[in-house]
C-alpha cells in the first residue's frame, strides 16, 4: 500500500482520524470518533490499524499504547522510527537518526539478531513545555 487510494474504507477512516488528531490516539478513542461513520466494533479498528502499521502509514507507540499517523511515510530504512513524546502536553515528534540506526544495525549483526522493526521512544518534556 503506497497510497491512500489503495486503502479500504475502514483503513481510510482510521488513518484520517489519526491525521486529523495530530496526537496519539488509542484504538478505543478512534472507535469512539468513528462510530457515526459505521465502525462499531474494536476488531474493525484493530484490523485497520494492523494493515496501516504493516504499510508504514501508522506507528504504534508502545509506551503509551497509542497510535500516530506517520509524519513521513515510506522514508524509514529497515522499519525503524524514533519518537520524542512530551509527558506534559502529549506532543509527539517523529524523527530518524542515521547514527542510531547504524549502531542498532551493527549490534544486531554482531549478535546474529534479525530485527523486524525498531521503535525508539524518548519520553520527557518538549521545548514548548520547558519554556525554551
N, CA, C and O atoms as CSV, one atom per row, in Angstrom:
chain,resi,resn,atom,element,x,y,z
A,1,UNK,N,N,0.840,-1.180,0.000
A,1,UNK,CA,C,0.000,0.000,0.000
A,1,UNK,C,C,0.877,1.232,0.000
A,1,UNK,O,O,1.529,1.532,1.000
A,2,UNK,N,N,0.900,1.914,-1.058
A,2,UNK,CA,C,1.731,3.095,-1.112
A,2,UNK,C,C,0.918,4.377,-1.235
A,2,UNK,O,O,1.480,5.472,-1.209
A,3,UNK,N,N,-0.365,4.253,-1.364
A,3,UNK,CA,C,-1.166,5.469,-1.446
A,3,UNK,C,C,-2.478,5.268,-0.718
A,3,UNK,O,O,-2.925,4.145,-0.483
A,4,UNK,N,N,-3.088,6.406,-0.363
A,4,UNK,CA,C,-4.373,6.366,0.323
A,4,UNK,C,C,-5.449,5.739,-0.564
A,4,UNK,O,O,-6.455,5.248,-0.054
A,5,UNK,N,N,-5.249,5.750,-1.886
A,5,UNK,CA,C,-6.243,5.219,-2.807
A,5,UNK,C,C,-6.414,3.715,-2.659
A,5,UNK,O,O,-7.476,3.187,-2.991
A,6,UNK,N,N,-5.409,3.019,-2.175
A,6,UNK,CA,C,-5.473,1.574,-2.060
A,6,UNK,C,C,-6.005,1.116,-0.709
A,6,UNK,O,O,-6.042,-0.084,-0.438
A,7,UNK,N,N,-6.408,2.034,0.129
A,7,UNK,CA,C,-6.907,1.698,1.450
A,7,UNK,C,C,-8.369,1.268,1.384
A,7,UNK,O,O,-9.136,1.747,0.549
A,8,UNK,N,N,-8.736,0.361,2.277
A,8,UNK,CA,C,-10.147,0.033,2.413
A,8,UNK,C,C,-10.848,1.215,3.071
A,8,UNK,O,O,-10.196,2.138,3.558
A,9,UNK,N,N,-12.143,1.185,3.085
A,9,UNK,CA,C,-12.917,2.270,3.699
A,9,UNK,C,C,-12.528,2.436,5.165
A,9,UNK,O,O,-12.269,3.551,5.616
A,10,UNK,N,N,-12.484,1.323,5.915
A,10,UNK,CA,C,-12.159,1.403,7.333
A,10,UNK,C,C,-10.729,1.905,7.561
A,10,UNK,O,O,-10.481,2.694,8.473
A,11,UNK,N,N,-9.797,1.443,6.730
A,11,UNK,CA,C,-8.418,1.899,6.853
A,11,UNK,C,C,-8.323,3.404,6.608
A,11,UNK,O,O,-7.629,4.116,7.335
A,12,UNK,N,N,-9.019,3.878,5.589
A,12,UNK,CA,C,-9.012,5.306,5.275
A,12,UNK,C,C,-9.626,6.120,6.409
A,12,UNK,O,O,-9.125,7.193,6.744
A,13,UNK,N,N,-10.698,5.622,6.995
A,13,UNK,CA,C,-11.327,6.318,8.122
A,13,UNK,C,C,-10.388,6.393,9.317
A,13,UNK,O,O,-10.248,7.448,9.935
A,14,UNK,N,N,-9.745,5.274,9.645
A,14,UNK,CA,C,-8.833,5.235,10.795
A,14,UNK,C,C,-7.638,6.150,10.545
A,14,UNK,O,O,-7.259,6.927,11.421
A,15,UNK,N,N,-7.044,6.064,9.358
A,15,UNK,CA,C,-5.910,6.928,9.033
A,15,UNK,C,C,-6.322,8.395,9.075
A,15,UNK,O,O,-5.590,9.229,9.607
A,16,UNK,N,N,-7.471,8.710,8.527
A,16,UNK,CA,C,-7.966,10.087,8.554
A,16,UNK,C,C,-8.152,10.602,9.968
A,16,UNK,O,O,-7.843,11.757,10.260
A,17,UNK,N,N,-8.653,9.753,10.840
A,17,UNK,CA,C,-8.848,10.127,12.233
A,17,UNK,C,C,-7.510,10.456,12.902
A,17,UNK,O,O,-7.401,11.435,13.640
A,18,UNK,N,N,-6.504,9.636,12.637
A,18,UNK,CA,C,-5.179,9.871,13.216
A,18,UNK,C,C,-4.524,11.121,12.632
A,18,UNK,O,O,-3.883,11.884,13.355
A,19,UNK,N,N,-4.682,11.328,11.336
A,19,UNK,CA,C,-4.086,12.506,10.704
A,19,UNK,C,C,-4.726,13.791,11.224
A,19,UNK,O,O,-4.032,14.785,11.436
A,20,UNK,N,N,-6.029,13.777,11.428
A,20,UNK,CA,C,-6.728,14.962,11.940
A,20,UNK,C,C,-6.364,15.244,13.386
A,20,UNK,O,O,-6.269,16.402,13.793
A,21,UNK,N,N,-6.158,14.185,14.165
A,21,UNK,CA,C,-5.908,14.336,15.592
A,21,UNK,C,C,-4.601,15.075,15.864
A,21,UNK,O,O,-4.533,15.912,16.764
A,22,UNK,N,N,-3.575,14.769,15.092
A,22,UNK,CA,C,-2.293,15.408,15.324
A,22,UNK,C,C,-1.638,15.002,16.632
A,22,UNK,O,O,-0.663,15.620,17.060
A,23,UNK,N,N,-2.161,13.982,17.260
A,23,UNK,CA,C,-1.598,13.463,18.511
A,23,UNK,C,C,-1.918,11.980,18.597
A,23,UNK,O,O,-2.761,11.488,17.847
A,24,UNK,N,N,-1.269,11.269,19.485
A,24,UNK,CA,C,-1.530,9.829,19.594
A,24,UNK,C,C,-2.965,9.560,20.062
A,24,UNK,O,O,-3.509,10.283,20.896
A,25,UNK,N,N,-3.558,8.505,19.505
A,25,UNK,CA,C,-4.897,8.087,19.904
A,25,UNK,C,C,-4.897,6.599,20.207
A,25,UNK,O,O,-4.199,5.825,19.553
A,26,UNK,N,N,-5.677,6.202,21.196
A,26,UNK,CA,C,-5.861,4.779,21.465
A,26,UNK,C,C,-6.864,4.219,20.459
A,26,UNK,O,O,-7.611,4.972,19.833
A,27,UNK,N,N,-6.875,2.921,20.309
A,27,UNK,CA,C,-7.820,2.282,19.391
A,27,UNK,C,C,-9.262,2.594,19.797
A,27,UNK,O,O,-10.124,2.789,18.940
A,28,UNK,N,N,-9.517,2.641,21.097
A,28,UNK,CA,C,-10.883,2.913,21.553
A,28,UNK,C,C,-11.294,4.365,21.328
A,28,UNK,O,O,-12.470,4.645,21.095
A,29,UNK,N,N,-10.346,5.280,21.392
A,29,UNK,CA,C,-10.650,6.679,21.059
A,29,UNK,C,C,-10.980,6.796,19.580
A,29,UNK,O,O,-11.903,7.514,19.195
A,30,UNK,N,N,-10.219,6.083,18.754
A,30,UNK,CA,C,-10.500,6.072,17.312
A,30,UNK,C,C,-11.897,5.512,17.069
A,30,UNK,O,O,-12.672,6.076,16.296
A,31,UNK,N,N,-12.214,4.407,17.725
A,31,UNK,CA,C,-13.541,3.804,17.582
A,31,UNK,C,C,-14.632,4.793,17.967
A,31,UNK,O,O,-15.623,4.928,17.249
A,32,UNK,N,N,-14.466,5.482,19.085
A,32,UNK,CA,C,-15.463,6.473,19.517
A,32,UNK,C,C,-15.642,7.571,18.477
A,32,UNK,O,O,-16.762,8.018,18.228
A,33,UNK,N,N,-14.546,8.004,17.871
A,33,UNK,CA,C,-14.622,9.068,16.870
A,33,UNK,C,C,-15.299,8.612,15.585
A,33,UNK,O,O,-15.863,9.426,14.854
A,34,UNK,N,N,-15.244,7.304,15.307
A,34,UNK,CA,C,-15.742,6.805,14.018
A,34,UNK,C,C,-17.064,6.046,14.107
A,34,UNK,O,O,-17.499,5.452,13.121
A,35,UNK,N,N,-17.698,6.056,15.257
A,35,UNK,CA,C,-18.993,5.359,15.397
A,35,UNK,C,C,-20.030,5.877,14.411
A,35,UNK,O,O,-20.781,5.093,13.830
A,36,UNK,N,N,-20.075,7.183,14.222
A,36,UNK,CA,C,-21.060,7.766,13.295
A,36,UNK,C,C,-20.761,7.404,11.841
A,36,UNK,O,O,-21.620,7.541,10.970
A,37,UNK,N,N,-19.522,6.936,11.584
A,37,UNK,CA,C,-19.133,6.528,10.231
A,37,UNK,C,C,-19.343,5.027,10.010
A,37,UNK,O,O,-18.984,4.493,8.960
A,38,UNK,N,N,-19.924,4.355,11.000
A,38,UNK,CA,C,-20.254,2.943,10.828
A,38,UNK,C,C,-19.326,1.954,11.502
A,38,UNK,O,O,-19.590,0.752,11.468
A,39,UNK,N,N,-18.253,2.416,12.110
A,39,UNK,CA,C,-17.394,1.487,12.843
A,39,UNK,C,C,-18.005,1.258,14.219
A,39,UNK,O,O,-18.211,2.198,14.988
A,40,UNK,N,N,-18.287,0.005,14.514
A,40,UNK,CA,C,-18.990,-0.312,15.753
A,40,UNK,C,C,-18.209,-1.223,16.688
A,40,UNK,O,O,-18.479,-1.258,17.889
A,41,UNK,N,N,-17.243,-1.957,16.149
A,41,UNK,CA,C,-16.550,-2.963,16.955
A,41,UNK,C,C,-15.049,-2.673,17.001
A,41,UNK,O,O,-14.462,-2.245,16.008
A,42,UNK,N,N,-14.436,-2.911,18.163
A,42,UNK,CA,C,-12.982,-2.714,18.264
A,42,UNK,C,C,-12.209,-3.494,17.206
A,42,UNK,O,O,-11.188,-3.018,16.710
A,43,UNK,N,N,-12.683,-4.679,16.860
A,43,UNK,CA,C,-11.984,-5.504,15.876
A,43,UNK,C,C,-11.852,-4.787,14.530
A,43,UNK,O,O,-10.846,-4.949,13.839
A,44,UNK,N,N,-12.862,-3.996,14.154
A,44,UNK,CA,C,-12.790,-3.246,12.895
A,44,UNK,C,C,-11.619,-2.259,12.926
A,44,UNK,O,O,-10.890,-2.114,11.945
A,45,UNK,N,N,-11.451,-1.591,14.058
A,45,UNK,CA,C,-10.362,-0.618,14.202
A,45,UNK,C,C,-9.019,-1.338,14.238
A,45,UNK,O,O,-8.074,-0.922,13.569
A,46,UNK,N,N,-8.930,-2.413,15.015
A,46,UNK,CA,C,-7.660,-3.136,15.128
A,46,UNK,C,C,-7.223,-3.748,13.794
A,46,UNK,O,O,-6.034,-3.746,13.474
A,47,UNK,N,N,-8.150,-4.258,13.034
A,47,UNK,CA,C,-7.796,-4.795,11.705
A,47,UNK,C,C,-7.253,-3.690,10.807
A,47,UNK,O,O,-6.247,-3.869,10.120
A,48,UNK,N,N,-7.930,-2.550,10.822
A,48,UNK,CA,C,-7.466,-1.422,10.005
A,48,UNK,C,C,-6.086,-0.961,10.480
A,48,UNK,O,O,-5.203,-0.708,9.660
A,49,UNK,N,N,-5.897,-0.852,11.785
A,49,UNK,CA,C,-4.604,-0.436,12.325
A,49,UNK,C,C,-3.497,-1.419,11.952
A,49,UNK,O,O,-2.390,-1.004,11.609
A,50,UNK,N,N,-3.788,-2.714,12.016
A,50,UNK,CA,C,-2.791,-3.726,11.645
A,50,UNK,C,C,-2.296,-3.514,10.223
A,50,UNK,O,O,-1.093,-3.559,9.968
A,51,UNK,N,N,-3.215,-3.285,9.300
A,51,UNK,CA,C,-2.832,-3.076,7.895
A,51,UNK,C,C,-2.088,-1.750,7.712
A,51,UNK,O,O,-1.141,-1.670,6.931
A,52,UNK,N,N,-2.514,-0.724,8.427
A,52,UNK,CA,C,-1.842,0.569,8.327
A,52,UNK,C,C,-0.435,0.496,8.922
A,52,UNK,O,O,0.489,1.122,8.404
A,53,UNK,N,N,-0.271,-0.258,9.998
A,53,UNK,CA,C,1.053,-0.487,10.581
A,53,UNK,C,C,1.944,-1.227,9.591
A,53,UNK,O,O,3.100,-0.865,9.373
A,54,UNK,N,N,1.381,-2.260,9.008
A,54,UNK,CA,C,2.099,-3.086,8.037
A,54,UNK,C,C,2.574,-2.264,6.836
A,54,UNK,O,O,3.656,-2.503,6.299
A,55,UNK,N,N,1.770,-1.311,6.429
A,55,UNK,CA,C,2.109,-0.497,5.259
A,55,UNK,C,C,2.978,0.711,5.606
A,55,UNK,O,O,3.418,1.428,4.707
A,56,UNK,N,N,3.231,0.946,6.885
A,56,UNK,CA,C,4.080,2.061,7.287
A,56,UNK,C,C,3.386,3.408,7.358
A,56,UNK,O,O,4.046,4.440,7.472
A,57,UNK,N,N,2.075,3.410,7.292
A,57,UNK,CA,C,1.334,4.671,7.353
A,57,UNK,C,C,1.024,5.112,8.777
A,57,UNK,O,O,0.673,6.267,9.018
A,58,UNK,N,N,1.157,4.178,9.719
A,58,UNK,CA,C,0.834,4.420,11.122
A,58,UNK,C,C,1.920,3.775,11.971
A,58,UNK,O,O,2.521,2.773,11.582
A,59,UNK,N,N,2.162,4.367,13.141
A,59,UNK,CA,C,3.096,3.787,14.106
A,59,UNK,C,C,2.372,3.553,15.426
A,59,UNK,O,O,1.461,4.293,15.796
A,60,UNK,N,N,2.798,2.508,16.122
A,60,UNK,CA,C,2.278,2.248,17.472
A,60,UNK,C,C,3.315,2.723,18.460
A,60,UNK,O,O,4.490,2.365,18.372
A,61,UNK,N,N,2.873,3.528,19.394
A,61,UNK,CA,C,3.741,3.975,20.471
A,61,UNK,C,C,3.517,3.027,21.644
A,61,UNK,O,O,2.520,3.128,22.359
A,62,UNK,N,N,4.444,2.122,21.826
A,62,UNK,CA,C,4.300,1.048,22.799
A,62,UNK,C,C,4.125,1.580,24.217
A,62,UNK,O,O,3.290,1.076,24.969
A,63,UNK,N,N,4.902,2.588,24.586
A,63,UNK,CA,C,4.914,3.043,25.975
A,63,UNK,C,C,3.599,3.680,26.415
A,63,UNK,O,O,3.296,3.719,27.607
A,64,UNK,N,N,2.820,4.178,25.462
A,64,UNK,CA,C,1.539,4.792,25.829
A,64,UNK,C,C,0.357,4.070,25.182
A,64,UNK,O,O,-0.777,4.543,25.254
A,65,UNK,N,N,0.621,2.937,24.556
A,65,UNK,CA,C,-0.410,2.117,23.919
A,65,UNK,C,C,-1.346,2.963,23.049
A,65,UNK,O,O,-2.565,2.962,23.215
A,66,UNK,N,N,-0.720,3.681,22.120
A,66,UNK,CA,C,-1.485,4.563,21.240
A,66,UNK,C,C,-0.863,4.526,19.848
A,66,UNK,O,O,0.210,3.961,19.640
A,67,UNK,N,N,-1.563,5.139,18.911
A,67,UNK,CA,C,-1.157,5.123,17.512
A,67,UNK,C,C,-1.053,6.550,16.986
A,67,UNK,O,O,-1.788,7.436,17.421
A,68,UNK,N,N,-0.127,6.765,16.040
A,68,UNK,CA,C,0.018,8.060,15.372
A,68,UNK,C,C,0.179,7.825,13.880
A,68,UNK,O,O,0.719,6.804,13.455
A,69,UNK,N,N,-0.294,8.773,13.097
A,69,UNK,CA,C,-0.056,8.716,11.653
A,69,UNK,C,C,1.416,9.016,11.421
A,69,UNK,O,O,2.005,9.861,12.096
A,70,UNK,N,N,1.994,8.325,10.474
A,70,UNK,CA,C,3.396,8.548,10.133
A,70,UNK,C,C,3.534,9.951,9.549
A,70,UNK,O,O,2.773,10.343,8.664
A,71,UNK,N,N,4.501,10.693,10.048
A,71,UNK,CA,C,4.669,12.063,9.550
A,71,UNK,C,C,5.392,12.115,8.216
A,71,UNK,O,O,5.313,13.120,7.510
A,72,UNK,N,N,6.096,11.048,7.860
A,72,UNK,CA,C,6.727,10.972,6.540
A,72,UNK,C,C,6.780,9.522,6.094
A,72,UNK,O,O,7.813,8.863,6.213
A,73,UNK,N,N,5.638,9.021,5.569
A,73,UNK,CA,C,5.549,7.613,5.179
A,73,UNK,C,C,6.634,7.186,4.200
A,73,UNK,O,O,7.050,7.943,3.323
A,74,UNK,N,N,7.068,5.966,4.381
A,74,UNK,CA,C,7.988,5.298,3.470
A,74,UNK,C,C,9.377,5.918,3.422
A,74,UNK,O,O,10.115,5.711,2.459
A,75,UNK,N,N,9.741,6.676,4.454
A,75,UNK,CA,C,11.103,7.205,4.468
A,75,UNK,C,C,11.945,6.524,5.543
A,75,UNK,O,O,13.075,6.938,5.799
A,76,UNK,N,N,11.407,5.491,6.168
A,76,UNK,CA,C,12.151,4.784,7.203
A,76,UNK,C,C,12.969,3.672,6.573
A,76,UNK,O,O,12.481,2.915,5.733
A,77,UNK,N,N,14.205,3.590,6.991
A,77,UNK,CA,C,15.013,2.487,6.486
A,77,UNK,C,C,14.899,1.321,7.446
A,77,UNK,O,O,15.034,1.481,8.659
A,78,UNK,N,N,14.653,0.165,6.900
A,78,UNK,CA,C,14.614,-1.076,7.665
A,78,UNK,C,C,13.576,-1.058,8.790
A,78,UNK,O,O,13.790,-1.686,9.827
A,79,UNK,N,N,12.479,-0.363,8.608
A,79,UNK,CA,C,11.397,-0.402,9.584
A,79,UNK,C,C,11.713,0.267,10.902
A,79,UNK,O,O,11.177,-0.135,11.935
A,80,UNK,N,N,12.563,1.271,10.898
A,80,UNK,CA,C,12.889,1.937,12.154
A,80,UNK,C,C,12.281,3.330,12.194
A,80,UNK,O,O,12.172,4.020,11.180
A,81,UNK,N,N,11.892,3.713,13.396
A,81,UNK,CA,C,11.330,5.041,13.621
A,81,UNK,C,C,11.658,5.454,15.046
A,81,UNK,O,O,11.823,4.607,15.923
A,82,UNK,N,N,11.752,6.746,15.271
A,82,UNK,CA,C,12.028,7.269,16.606
A,82,UNK,C,C,11.028,8.371,16.919
A,82,UNK,O,O,10.590,9.111,16.038
A,83,UNK,N,N,10.677,8.460,18.207
A,83,UNK,CA,C,9.669,9.419,18.638
A,83,UNK,C,C,10.099,10.087,19.930
A,83,UNK,O,O,10.615,9.433,20.837
A,84,UNK,N,N,9.885,11.396,20.009
A,84,UNK,CA,C,10.055,12.143,21.248
A,84,UNK,C,C,8.640,12.448,21.733
A,84,UNK,O,O,7.864,13.104,21.039
A,85,UNK,N,N,8.315,11.968,22.926
A,85,UNK,CA,C,6.959,12.078,23.472
A,85,UNK,C,C,6.988,12.985,24.692
A,85,UNK,O,O,7.655,12.682,25.681
A,86,UNK,N,N,6.263,14.101,24.623
A,86,UNK,CA,C,6.187,15.022,25.753
A,86,UNK,C,C,5.188,14.487,26.769
A,86,UNK,O,O,4.020,14.267,26.449
A,87,UNK,N,N,5.653,14.282,27.980
A,87,UNK,CA,C,4.786,13.749,29.036
A,87,UNK,C,C,3.862,14.812,29.616
A,87,UNK,O,O,2.923,14.490,30.344
A,88,UNK,N,N,4.123,16.075,29.298
A,88,UNK,CA,C,3.269,17.140,29.828
A,88,UNK,C,C,2.110,17.456,28.881
A,88,UNK,O,O,0.952,17.452,29.300
A,89,UNK,N,N,2.415,17.732,27.599
A,89,UNK,CA,C,1.352,18.154,26.667
A,89,UNK,C,C,0.922,17.053,25.696
A,89,UNK,O,O,-0.088,17.199,25.008
A,90,UNK,N,N,1.675,15.960,25.633
A,90,UNK,CA,C,1.317,14.859,24.751
A,90,UNK,C,C,1.833,14.986,23.326
A,90,UNK,O,O,1.558,14.124,22.491
A,91,UNK,N,N,2.570,16.036,23.038
A,91,UNK,CA,C,3.120,16.222,21.694
A,91,UNK,C,C,4.057,15.064,21.353
A,91,UNK,O,O,4.824,14.595,22.194
A,92,UNK,N,N,3.977,14.618,20.100
A,92,UNK,CA,C,4.860,13.563,19.614
A,92,UNK,C,C,5.551,14.054,18.360
A,92,UNK,O,O,4.899,14.472,17.403
A,93,UNK,N,N,6.874,14.003,18.367
A,93,UNK,CA,C,7.663,14.350,17.191
A,93,UNK,C,C,8.329,13.087,16.679
A,93,UNK,O,O,9.005,12.380,17.426
A,94,UNK,N,N,8.134,12.816,15.412
A,94,UNK,CA,C,8.765,11.665,14.765
A,94,UNK,C,C,10.051,12.131,14.094
A,94,UNK,O,O,10.082,13.182,13.455
A,95,UNK,N,N,11.099,11.349,14.242
A,95,UNK,CA,C,12.365,11.688,13.603
A,95,UNK,C,C,13.148,10.421,13.321
A,95,UNK,O,O,12.795,9.335,13.783
A,96,UNK,N,N,14.208,10.576,12.562
A,96,UNK,CA,C,15.086,9.435,12.347
A,96,UNK,C,C,16.515,9.920,12.484
A,96,UNK,O,O,16.823,11.076,12.196
A,97,UNK,N,N,17.375,9.031,12.923
A,97,UNK,CA,C,18.759,9.375,13.158
A,97,UNK,C,C,19.635,8.279,12.571
A,97,UNK,O,O,19.620,7.142,13.041
A,98,UNK,N,N,20.393,8.626,11.546
A,98,UNK,CA,C,21.208,7.637,10.845
A,98,UNK,C,C,22.256,6.995,11.746
A,98,UNK,O,O,22.565,5.814,11.587
A,99,UNK,N,N,22.807,7.757,12.690
A,99,UNK,CA,C,23.825,7.223,13.590
A,99,UNK,C,C,23.224,6.139,14.485
A,99,UNK,O,O,23.817,5.076,14.669
A,100,UNK,N,N,22.048,6.416,15.038
A,100,UNK,CA,C,21.377,5.430,15.900
A,100,UNK,C,C,20.995,4.201,15.077
A,100,UNK,O,O,21.193,3.072,15.525
A,101,UNK,N,N,20.456,4.408,13.890
A,101,UNK,CA,C,20.075,3.284,13.040
A,101,UNK,C,C,21.287,2.422,12.702
A,101,UNK,O,O,21.204,1.194,12.714
A,102,UNK,N,N,22.404,3.065,12.404
A,102,UNK,CA,C,23.625,2.327,12.066
A,102,UNK,C,C,24.112,1.520,13.270
A,102,UNK,O,O,24.513,0.365,13.123
A,103,UNK,N,N,24.080,2.117,14.445
A,103,UNK,CA,C,24.535,1.426,15.653
A,103,UNK,C,C,23.641,0.231,15.965
A,103,UNK,O,O,24.144,-0.835,16.317
A,104,UNK,N,N,22.337,0.388,15.842
A,104,UNK,CA,C,21.410,-0.717,16.097
A,104,UNK,C,C,21.601,-1.839,15.079
A,104,UNK,O,O,21.547,-3.017,15.432
A,105,UNK,N,N,21.821,-1.474,13.826
A,105,UNK,CA,C,22.067,-2.473,12.785
A,105,UNK,C,C,23.371,-3.221,13.059
A,105,UNK,O,O,23.453,-4.433,12.865
A,106,UNK,N,N,24.384,-2.489,13.510
A,106,UNK,CA,C,25.679,-3.094,13.828
A,106,UNK,C,C,25.534,-4.077,14.995
A,106,UNK,O,O,26.040,-5.198,14.936
A,107,UNK,N,N,24.852,-3.657,16.034
A,107,UNK,CA,C,24.641,-4.541,17.189
A,107,UNK,C,C,23.900,-5.801,16.759
A,107,UNK,O,O,24.277,-6.912,17.133
A,108,UNK,N,N,22.846,-5.622,15.974
A,108,UNK,CA,C,22.052,-6.761,15.511
A,108,UNK,C,C,22.916,-7.739,14.730
A,108,UNK,O,O,22.832,-8.950,14.934
A,109,UNK,N,N,23.745,-7.212,13.837
A,109,UNK,CA,C,24.618,-8.051,13.034
A,109,UNK,C,C,25.630,-8.796,13.905
A,109,UNK,O,O,25.853,-9.994,13.727
A,110,UNK,N,N,26.235,-8.079,14.840
A,110,UNK,CA,C,27.235,-8.678,15.732
A,110,UNK,C,C,26.657,-9.796,16.597
A,110,UNK,O,O,27.367,-10.731,16.969
A,111,UNK,N,N,25.382,-9.699,16.911
A,111,UNK,CA,C,24.752,-10.666,17.799
A,111,UNK,C,C,23.842,-11.658,17.071
A,111,UNK,O,O,23.109,-12.416,17.706
A,112,UNK,N,N,23.894,-11.647,15.742
A,112,UNK,CA,C,23.091,-12.589,14.977
A,112,UNK,C,C,21.596,-12.401,15.178
A,112,UNK,O,O,20.825,-13.360,15.158
A,113,UNK,N,N,21.205,-11.163,15.369
A,113,UNK,CA,C,19.800,-10.842,15.616
A,113,UNK,C,C,19.226,-10.178,14.376
A,113,UNK,O,O,19.848,-9.288,13.796
A,114,UNK,N,N,18.037,-10.611,13.970
A,114,UNK,CA,C,17.389,-10.021,12.797
A,114,UNK,C,C,16.142,-9.264,13.252
A,114,UNK,O,O,15.101,-9.878,13.488
A,115,UNK,N,N,16.232,-7.942,13.377
A,115,UNK,CA,C,15.061,-7.170,13.820
A,115,UNK,C,C,13.992,-7.092,12.732
A,115,UNK,O,O,14.309,-6.994,11.546
A,116,UNK,N,N,12.748,-7.137,13.138
A,116,UNK,CA,C,11.654,-6.965,12.186
A,116,UNK,C,C,11.242,-5.496,12.109
A,116,UNK,O,O,10.756,-5.034,11.076
A,117,UNK,N,N,11.436,-4.778,13.192
A,117,UNK,CA,C,11.190,-3.334,13.213
A,117,UNK,C,C,11.842,-2.773,14.463
A,117,UNK,O,O,12.085,-3.494,15.432
A,118,UNK,N,N,12.119,-1.493,14.430
A,118,UNK,CA,C,12.745,-0.823,15.560
A,118,UNK,C,C,11.980,0.458,15.840
A,118,UNK,O,O,11.750,1.270,14.945
A,119,UNK,N,N,11.592,0.623,17.085
A,119,UNK,CA,C,10.925,1.845,17.501
A,119,UNK,C,C,11.630,2.366,18.739
A,119,UNK,O,O,11.718,1.672,19.752
A,120,UNK,N,N,12.131,3.586,18.654
A,120,UNK,CA,C,12.791,4.221,19.781
A,120,UNK,C,C,11.844,5.298,20.301
A,120,UNK,O,O,11.354,6.128,19.535
A,121,UNK,N,N,11.595,5.279,21.589
A,121,UNK,CA,C,10.731,6.283,22.201
A,121,UNK,C,C,11.506,7.008,23.287
A,121,UNK,O,O,12.043,6.391,24.207
A,122,UNK,N,N,11.555,8.330,23.164
A,122,UNK,CA,C,12.186,9.169,24.170
A,122,UNK,C,C,11.066,9.930,24.860
A,122,UNK,O,O,10.309,10.660,24.218
A,123,UNK,N,N,10.967,9.756,26.165
A,123,UNK,CA,C,9.911,10.435,26.920
A,123,UNK,C,C,10.520,11.533,27.763
A,123,UNK,O,O,11.603,11.373,28.327
A,124,UNK,N,N,9.817,12.648,27.846
A,124,UNK,CA,C,10.297,13.781,28.625
A,124,UNK,C,C,9.408,14.984,28.389
A,124,UNK,O,O,8.189,14.847,28.286
A,125,UNK,N,N,10.008,16.164,28.304
A,125,UNK,CA,C,9.244,17.385,28.098
A,125,UNK,C,C,9.767,18.116,26.859
A,125,UNK,O,O,10.975,18.248,26.662
A,126,UNK,N,N,8.836,18.585,26.033
A,126,UNK,CA,C,9.213,19.297,24.809
A,126,UNK,C,C,9.680,20.725,25.142
A,126,UNK,O,O,9.491,21.217,26.254
A,127,UNK,N,N,10.284,21.358,24.156
A,127,UNK,CA,C,10.803,22.714,24.325
A,127,UNK,C,C,9.711,23.696,24.732
A,127,UNK,O,O,9.944,24.568,25.569
A,128,UNK,N,N,8.518,23.563,24.145
A,128,UNK,CA,C,7.421,24.487,24.469
A,128,UNK,C,C,7.027,24.372,25.938
A,128,UNK,O,O,6.804,25.382,26.605
A,129,UNK,N,N,6.940,23.138,26.443
A,129,UNK,CA,C,6.568,22.950,27.851
A,129,UNK,C,C,7.667,23.395,28.807
A,129,UNK,O,O,7.393,23.811,29.932
A,130,UNK,N,N,8.906,23.305,28.351
A,130,UNK,CA,C,10.032,23.755,29.179
A,130,UNK,C,C,10.219,25.263,29.111
A,130,UNK,O,O,11.005,25.836,29.866
A,131,UNK,N,N,9.483,25.908,28.191
A,131,UNK,CA,C,9.582,27.373,28.053
A,131,UNK,C,C,10.781,27.817,27.263
A,131,UNK,O,O,11.208,28.965,27.384
A,132,UNK,N,N,11.346,26.923,26.442
A,132,UNK,CA,C,12.525,27.279,25.632
A,132,UNK,C,C,12.109,27.911,24.332
A,132,UNK,O,O,12.962,28.276,23.522
